[in-house]
C-alpha cells in the first residue's frame, strides 16, 4: 500500500495518495507516513486535516522533516504564534541535546 501511495504522490494524484496513506496507517503507526499524509492533505488544501495529522506525527517523532512540514503549514496559514512556538521547541531540543 505504501508503494501505491508514493507512486500516486510522485504523479501528483493527491486523492489516491491520501487514500493509500490512510489505508497504510490504519494498520501501522508510522510518523513518517503521517508526515507524507499531512503533506498530501496540504497539497489538496485540506488544511484542518493536515494540521491534525502533522501535529500527531510531530508528537511521535523528532524527525526534522516532520517539523519542516508542520512549519510550512503554519507559515502558509499565517499561524505565526504556532510557528514561533515550534521554532522555540526545536531550539530547546537542540540545546538540551547539546546541538547548538
Phi and psi in degrees as a GROMACS rama.xvg file:
@    title "Ramachandran Plot"
@    xaxis  label "Phi"
@    yaxis  label "Psi"
@TYPE xy
-64.7444  -37.0671  UNK-2
-62.7779  -42.302  UNK-3
-62.0193  -43.7188  UNK-4
-61.242  -45.391  UNK-5
-67.7401  -38.4462  UNK-6
-64.9466  -41.6188  UNK-7
-64.2414  -41.7987  UNK-8
-60.602  -48.0914  UNK-9
-61.7804  -31.9973  UNK-10
-83.6238  -4.28481  UNK-11
77.4995  15.6063  UNK-12
-90.1509  79.5353  UNK-13
-65.3906  -37.6191  UNK-14
-61.5013  -46.1909  UNK-15
-66.0562  -39.6402  UNK-16
-61.1723  -46.8916  UNK-17
-60.0649  -45.7468  UNK-18
-58.8977  -46.6056  UNK-19
-69.8755  -39.481  UNK-20
-61.4731  -43.7956  UNK-21
-63.4189  -40.9518  UNK-22
-62.5863  -43.1689  UNK-23
-61.9753  -45.4835  UNK-24
-70.3186  -19.5363  UNK-25
-65.0816  -21.1881  UNK-26
-109.36  -15.819  UNK-27
-141.062  150.7  UNK-28
-104.171  96.9811  UNK-29
-129.753  104.856  UNK-30
-59.2563  -32.1258  UNK-31
-66.109  -39.3837  UNK-32
-72.0979  -35.9728  UNK-33
-60.0871  -40.0492  UNK-34
-60.2412  -45.4003  UNK-35
-64.1313  -39.7095  UNK-36
-62.0346  -44.729  UNK-37
-59.2649  -42.6923  UNK-38
-64.7399  -40.0788  UNK-39
-65.9394  -38.9714  UNK-40
-64.6594  -40.4936  UNK-41
-60.7755  -41.9532  UNK-42
-61.1058  -27.249  UNK-43
-88.7329  -4.73741  UNK-44
79.8867  16.9701  UNK-45
-94.7133  68.4985  UNK-46
-68.1617  -37.1494  UNK-47
-61.7637  -45.4199  UNK-48
-65.9801  -41.3945  UNK-49
-60.7337  -45.1055  UNK-50
-59.6788  -47.0376  UNK-51
-60.6856  -47.0198  UNK-52
-64.267  -44.1766  UNK-53
-66.0825  -37.2907  UNK-54
-64.0195  -43.0325  UNK-55
-61.2943  -43.8072  UNK-56
-62.4305  -42.3885  UNK-57
-63.1278  -36.6693  UNK-58
-69.9116  -23.2487  UNK-59
-96.0018  -13.2521  UNK-60
-151.414  148.121  UNK-61
-98.5929  13.6759  UNK-62
-54.9882  125.361  UNK-63
-63.6151  -24.3424  UNK-64
-65.645  -36.1143  UNK-65
-67.8282  -45.7047  UNK-66
-60.5244  -38.289  UNK-67
-65.1829  -42.5777  UNK-68
-67.3726  -38.2827  UNK-69
-66.6179  -40.6881  UNK-70
-62.1686  -41.737  UNK-71
-60.9777  -43.4404  UNK-72
-58.3575  -50.792  UNK-73
-59.3709  -41.2166  UNK-74
-63.8976  -46.3359  UNK-75
-64.3683  -30.1523  UNK-76
-96.3153  7.11473  UNK-77
57.3837  36.1166  UNK-78
-94.2456  71.6111  UNK-79
-64.7553  -39.4423  UNK-80
-62.1341  -44.7216  UNK-81
-64.8857  -38.9654  UNK-82
-63.4106  -46.4107  UNK-83
-63.4266  -39.5973  UNK-84
-62.6162  -41.9957  UNK-85
-61.6133  -46.2168  UNK-86
-61.7232  -40.0478  UNK-87
-63.2027  -41.9607  UNK-88
-66.4524  -36.557  UNK-89
-64.7197  -42.1107  UNK-90
-64.2714  -43.2572  UNK-91
-61.9246  -40.4252  UNK-92
-62.8861  -40.6339  UNK-93
-64.5695  -42.3926  UNK-94
-64.7902  -42.4014  UNK-95
-64.7314  -37.2346  UNK-96
-82.3141  -5.6363  UNK-97
79.6281  20.3408  UNK-98
-81.5955  -23.034  UNK-99
